[in-house]
Amino acid sequence: MVFMREKKTRVLACILAALTVMGAHKAAWGQSAEELYKEAVAAYERGQIAQSILLYEQLVKLKPDSVPARTNLGVALAQVGRYREALAQYQEALKRDPRNALVHLDLALALYKQAEFDKAATELEKLREEHPDSQQSLYLLADCYLRLGSHFERRRHCGGKSAYWRSTVRGF
């Protein structure tokens, strides 16, 4: 009885996945890039990450220079743990818009989630140079230094700027 229930669940999951893929491809046919983008965003917001990835991939094929499409594709890929692919999308987006702070932050976050703290810190340092008032990048950079054991760098970036870090992070 349990085996039959598990088998039915697997079959239903396969059917649902196939319908999602077919729906994503069907949605891409005959749609403008703008309509495709809206559908991809809507799919992501509904929690249909696999469908949004397929739609963003179609959009990137239609508009390879679209920074928002590449960035959102990277976000969706990172959401499901496909960090290497997400990093590639962020890097392509940065080739087209090298000063885009949001893409630099997304790239740093993907590196951070892979425990590549040195690379994440490098991206965050670039971001801090362009946007020194960004508290999110400050805290994430300080955490990268903490995880790397770089107390000097953590002090240099955070020492006089944040009482929170001085009072809560050991070593200050």
BASE-944312 format. One record per residue (C-alpha): z, x, y; residue in three letters. Coordinates in Angstrom, 3 decimals, m for minus. Last residue first. Layout:
% residues N
zz:xx:yy:aa
Z:X:Y:Ala $
...
//
This chain:
% residues 172
zz:xx:yy:aa
18.418:37.001:44.653:Phe $
18.471:37.985:40.981:Gly $
19.293:34.581:39.601:Arg $
17.195:31.737:40.977:Val $
19.161:28.858:42.486:Thr $
20.492:30.012:45.859:Ser $
17.732:32.372:46.991:Arg $
15.063:30.022:45.631:Trp $
16.423:26.988:47.480:Tyr $
17.061:29.001:50.647:Ala $
13.327:29.460:50.867:Ser $
11.337:31.675:53.160:Lys $
13.260:34.891:53.607:Gly $
13.151:36.215:50.065:Gly $
10.274:34.167:48.668:Cys $
7.209:36.376:48.660:His $
8.869:39.795:48.811:Arg $
11.807:38.679:46.686:Arg $
9.557:37.424:43.887:Arg $
7.483:40.582:44.115:Glu $
10.577:42.759:43.702:Phe $
11.960:40.650:40.871:His $
8.846:40.998:38.733:Ser $
10.239:40.017:35.341:Gly $
6.928:38.462:34.337:Leu $
8.572:35.068:33.872:Arg $
10.298:35.417:37.237:Leu $
7.078:36.549:38.871:Tyr $
5.263:33.502:37.498:Cys $
8.147:31.299:38.649:Asp $
7.884:32.722:42.168:Ala $
4.147:32.011:42.143:Leu $
4.755:28.421:41.028:Leu $
7.337:27.912:43.748:Tyr $
5.129:29.369:46.480:Leu $
1.995:27.567:45.239:Ser $
3.794:24.233:45.455:Gln $
5.301:25.076:48.850:Gln $
1.900:25.657:50.444:Ser $
2.696:26.984:53.942:Asp $
0.863:30.291:53.408:Pro $
m2.477:28.559:52.760:His $
m5.269:31.162:52.719:Glu $
m3.102:34.121:51.709:Glu $
m0.982:31.864:49.487:Arg $
m4.101:30.797:47.561:Leu $
m5.092:34.381:46.876:Lys $
m1.523:35.109:45.720:Glu $
m1.677:32.009:43.528:Leu $
m4.806:33.262:41.815:Glu $
m3.221:36.654:41.122:Thr $
m0.002:34.994:39.945:Ala $
m1.955:32.865:37.463:Ala $
m3.594:36.013:36.106:Lys $
m0.197:37.694:35.626:Asp $
1.335:34.512:34.229:Phe $
m1.178:34.019:31.448:Glu $
1.268:31.696:29.668:Ala $
m1.580:29.311:28.794:Gln $
m0.008:26.666:31.038:Lys $
0.088:29.234:33.850:Tyr $
m3.634:29.951:33.503:Leu $
m4.382:26.223:33.707:Ala $
m2.056:25.929:36.713:Leu $
m3.722:28.857:38.478:Ala $
m7.172:27.321:37.981:Leu $
m5.921:23.961:39.287:Asp $
m4.405:25.707:42.327:Leu $
m7.605:27.637:43.039:His $
m9.588:24.400:42.644:Val $
m7.317:22.609:45.107:Leu $
m7.524:25.444:47.633:Ala $
m11.325:25.410:47.812:Asn $
m12.166:28.710:49.505:Arg $
m14.720:29.899:46.938:Pro $
m16.807:26.696:47.011:Asp $
m19.870:27.091:44.776:Arg $
m18.601:30.043:42.770:Lys $
m15.191:28.353:42.846:Leu $
m16.596:25.324:41.013:Ala $
m18.020:27.577:38.311:Glu $
m14.630:29.257:37.930:Gln $
m12.900:25.881:37.695:Tyr $
m15.346:24.738:35.013:Gln $
m14.855:27.925:32.982:Ala $
m11.083:27.602:33.270:Leu $
m11.270:24.046:31.940:Ala $
m13.283:25.236:28.933:Glu $
m10.655:27.877:28.198:Arg $
m7.870:25.344:28.770:Tyr $
m8.924:22.699:26.253:Arg $
m5.384:21.330:26.044:Gly $
m6.234:17.634:26.371:Val $
m5.236:17.414:30.042:Gln $
m6.862:20.801:30.655:Ala $
m10.236:19.301:29.740:Leu $
m9.637:16.351:32.077:Ala $
m8.642:18.655:34.950:Val $
m11.643:20.901:34.341:Gly $
m13.984:17.916:34.328:Leu $
m12.367:16.846:37.599:Asn $
m13.067:20.251:39.123:Thr $
m16.631:20.372:37.815:Arg $
m17.407:16.894:39.131:Ala $
m15.704:17.575:42.483:Pro $
m17.601:20.888:42.891:Val $
m21.001:19.322:42.241:Ser $
m23.526:22.164:41.956:Asp $
m24.573:21.256:38.401:Pro $
m25.544:17.726:39.455:Lys $
m27.223:15.903:36.556:Leu $
m25.810:18.174:33.848:Lys $
m22.442:18.156:35.628:Val $
m22.568:14.352:35.639:Leu $
m23.194:14.198:31.901:Gln $
m20.235:16.521:31.333:Glu $
m18.153:14.343:33.663:Tyr $
m19.047:11.295:31.581:Leu $
m18.188:12.998:28.300:Leu $
m14.887:14.251:29.700:Ile $
m14.086:10.777:31.066:Ser $
m14.671:9.286:27.620:Gln $
m12.314:11.756:25.980:Ala $
m9.702:11.154:28.705:Ile $
m9.573:7.392:28.351:Gln $
m6.240:7.140:30.160:Gly $
m7.382:4.266:32.347:Arg $
m7.381:6.684:35.325:Glu $
m9.653:9.048:33.410:Tyr $
m12.099:6.252:32.597:Ala $
m12.091:5.135:36.248:Ala $
m12.830:8.669:37.459:Val $
m15.702:8.977:34.974:Ala $
m17.066:5.561:35.979:Glu $
m16.945:6.477:39.673:Lys $
m18.733:9.778:38.985:Tyr $
m21.434:8.021:36.939:Leu $
m21.980:5.532:39.747:Glu $
m22.338:8.383:42.260:Glu $
m24.666:10.346:39.980:Ala $
m26.900:7.308:39.675:Ser $
m26.827:5.380:36.441:Gln $
m29.801:4.833:34.154:Gly $
m28.136:6.127:31.062:Trp $
m24.679:7.589:31.672:Ala $
m22.834:4.395:30.743:Ala $
m24.613:4.343:27.380:Lys $
m23.500:7.896:26.727:His $
m19.888:7.077:27.527:Ala $
m19.996:3.844:25.555:Gly $
m21.460:5.591:22.528:Met $
m18.716:8.220:22.650:Val $
m16.004:5.580:23.034:Thr $
m17.545:3.471:20.275:Leu $
m17.555:6.473:17.947:Ala $
m13.915:7.272:18.747:Ala $
m12.893:3.650:18.133:Leu $
m14.741:3.596:14.817:Ile $
m13.074:6.832:13.742:Cys $
m9.622:5.521:14.726:Ala $
m10.277:2.286:12.851:Leu $
m11.228:4.231:9.722:Val $
m8.146:6.410:10.007:Arg $
m5.874:3.372:10.441:Thr $
m7.513:1.642:7.471:Lys $
m6.903:4.747:5.317:Lys $
m3.278:4.934:6.452:Glu $
m2.769:1.245:5.610:Arg $
m4.435:1.726:2.211:Met $
m2.195:4.737:1.434:Phe $
0.939:2.786:2.432:Val $
0.000:0.000:0.000:Met $
//
